[in-house]
Amino acid sequence: MSLGLGIVLFAIGAVFAFALNVSVEWINLQMVGYILMIAGAVVIILGIVLLARRRSSVSTSRTMVDPATGERVTRAESSRPDDGTTL
C-alpha cells in the first residue's frame, strides 16, 4: 500500500513539475510538483524500511498424554521462520 502511494505521489508530482504548462497566480504548480515528488520518495523509502522490518512468527502448541502417569503435557514453541531460531 505504501509503495503504491509513494509511486502515485511521485508520478503526480512529476506531471506537475515537468509536463504542465499552466500558470496560476495564487500557486506555483512547479513547486507543488517538486514537493509531491519529495513526499513520494519519502513514502517509498518508509515503505521499503517497514517491509524489511516486518517479521512473522510461528507458534505451535502440542498436547499429549504421558503414558507413564496419565497426565496431559502441553508444549509450546515459538520461532521466526526468517532466521530459523527458536525463542
Secondary structure, 3 states (H helix, E strand, C coil): CHHHHHHHHHHHHHHHHHHCCCCECCECHHHHHHHHHHHHHHHHHHHHHHHHHCCCCEEEEEEEECCCCCCEEEEEEEECCCCCCEC
